[in-house]
């Protein structure tokens, strides 16, 4: 591929790479742009480059997506090639043959590339609701909050972060790798989610503290590994957790993403936020940020109304321009800063 063609193709390659590694819906890929470039080029270099950025990507080879997903992607890529070029491209068919003979792995993965060159890889459920919980997949607001955090690392540096409803763990893992917090507490209440959270923390090269006491014993970074925060995974049921239990985490900042999915959870969330407002550290309550996708305006309105009733002031955080992760372009998302 000529240098000028390579430069023009770079954004397209990045788009395919990010979407494939994150196992996004095939309909979200820029197929039309690919078809246009294939018509303008007689060579096969672009398709080979896409193959290396997707199915043959080192991250994909180490932590593969589902076999069904890879097969569907390659089949579509071959269709696009055959619609424009009559000569078959052996490498595409060889890759497809490898997929067809592969067994579906026990674990399927999604990977998200970070600006530092590092990445976050998650073992996730392919079902939207699995084991009776929505916490086993990464939702759009988690990606949006992670983007905002990496754009504002000073807000997390050398601080203890408590995440409510951590789900698969994307937001927290991105913050741990990009923002240098002192300590990070992932929390959820569902046993399957907690098991997967622990797995994903270890999968990304972080170690786990066994309990709150171990977390508190090390208030600063290790000199040998200054960029690794103290991390723990905790069971936190918003309805029954007590103020002393929350205070034991010593949070400086509290975050939550995509937890406003029904009125019952809204009321439980506001209840736990009230408890957190009583958790004084250095004479002040923790800062709190809640990110959500506006699916049902009535649910969002209920949240702000209940915050008012609880005496918790809030303000909307300005939208950020950074687009690191592939999620639905037209999703309307927001982050609220709460003054506990």
Phi, psi and omega in degrees: 000131180297152183306318181292324177292321179298318179295320180291328183278344186304313179298323179294316179298318179298319180296315178296317182299308183297317182290319181293313181300326179272002178054046178284165180302137182300332179295343181274352181285150181279064184297321182297318178297323178296314180301318180298317181290325178294324178292328182276354184229136178270346183273172181249008185300322182297315180294323178294322177295319178298320179300317180290332181274353184236266185300324182263008180297139181306321179296321180291322179294324181279318183231081189287152170285186179293150178299319180300319180294312180298320178297315180297319180295311181297322179299318179291320179298319178295319178299318180296320179294313184292334180290340185243321181246133182280331181285125178292152179251106189305320185300324179294316181289326177294319178295320179294320179298321178297319180295318184295333180265357182276149175270147177296124182291158177296321180247134172250152189231155168233142178233143182234125183278137180255157181300335182286350186098347176280182180210162172245125178245133183238139166271119187229158172282142178276349179268145179295316176240116183229138181055032176075017180221153175266006187276359186264005175232162178267123181264163187303318183295333176294320176294318181295317179293322178297319177300313181298319180297317181290340175276344182229058186295333182298333179290345183244342186300130177059029178238159177265125184249132172248120177256128178265131180063059188291338179062228182285342174103006185303308185301311182295320180294321177295318178295317179300324183274338188245338192244358176053052173291158176289316180211154181221128179246110171278139179218151175196176181241352184264131187299319180295322178294317181296320177297316181290325176301313179300318179298317182290325176299312180292324179300331182262019170081013177261153177257158184250134171279143185286334183199177182296323181299318178294324178296318184283339182291341185236080184291341181241179178284152169291141178291333182283338184215067191296342185262356180263118178282162169287132186230139171217157175247124186233144173277119178229109174266114187303329185281335185241350180296144183258163177300313178301323178295318178291319181297332181296334177288342182053051184286137170269332184214139180239134178228158175204146181224135175052051178245008181258057187261353173199160182303324182297317180290328177300312181296320178294320180297313179298324178298315180288330175294323175298318178297320180293331179295340178270357180273088182278132174227122185055043175068018178214152177281160181290155169287154180220141178225130179237122179252143181204155172268133182277087178269314180236106181304330181294323178293319177295320178295321177299319181299310182293325177296315180292327174299318178298317179296327180277357180074029180254106178293153180212160173212150180278134178283134178305144179297143179260155184269342186294130178235085183273324191246149180277113172218173185304123184299328188261009177290134177266117184234158181213156172234127176254135171264126182252135178262093183286000000 
